[in-house]
Amino acid sequence: FVSFCGKGYFCPELNGKHFNKIVMKNLFTKFSLIAALCAIAVSSVSCDDDNKKNTPPPFSSELIGSYKPASVSRPTAADPEEMQEYYLTFDVTWTDPDNIPEIDLTEIFGFPYQMPMNTVLSMVEAIGSGIVKGGLIGVELKNDGSFGAQYKDLIVEGTDVSAILGALLNPKFGEEVKSFPNAETSEILPEGAIGYYTKDSKLYFKIGRDFLKAAGGADLDVPALIDGLLTQYPSLGIVSADDYYAIPLKYVQENGVVKVYVDRAMMVPFLDVFSSLLGSLDSSVTMGIDAGKIIKDLKDNTTEMEIALRLQKI
């Protein structure tokens, strides 16, 4: 019969008159009074504990801070004796190194041509490294669970395939250093729409359910689609909370450098999803490349895979 309100004062039901009436009616007045006082004390402590439990703890993460891209030196694919700095790495261990799957690039080159998949992955690694090196200036993981970045725009002169490939193979960037988020992106991404947190050596990137719901509009229930996907593929590892989804990445720290990465165990469930999606695309969209086969070959012919980005704390 005694309670303590969360606002920090005694509830109206426990006024002096009411309290005395209860005590007067009790045959054991003294024992009742003691019991009442004990109840007040216990209830106060209990409710105070509940309040603490219901109050979200201050945001904390060992990764809070500002970073710049960091590189790792390794031999190039063309010449094992030549060393190059890579800012994005894509490591693959093949089941049979003497029989690495090939990708059919006939439609792109205009004549029959099969390129070993490890060569393609090395090109992707080099292209990604060039973009990270020239385009990404810095990343900030803030102490409130939000994050930001500074970057330069990639210059693409044209919209055809050759222009895009040229921009990727020989990337050039604008002079202006831009920030994310900014006034323009804030119109698209309201406050709280995206964020991050860390747990058990994993970096989770969050995206709000309400934001996805609004982005889909009246005709497309994006959260319902994602929930259905997670039901069908529970091994994806995506966290589904009441108000957000979170995608996990692994990380390790050494000498001020944080390596953020995904490994084969994390990628394979996504490869299963992408294989069916990309395999259904028309060849005109994929430039004649059988994307479904590429993903299947990666899954069936590898024992290890890792895609990693390194960040130096500043």
Disulfide bonds with the S-S distance in Angstrom:
Cys5-Cys11 2.46
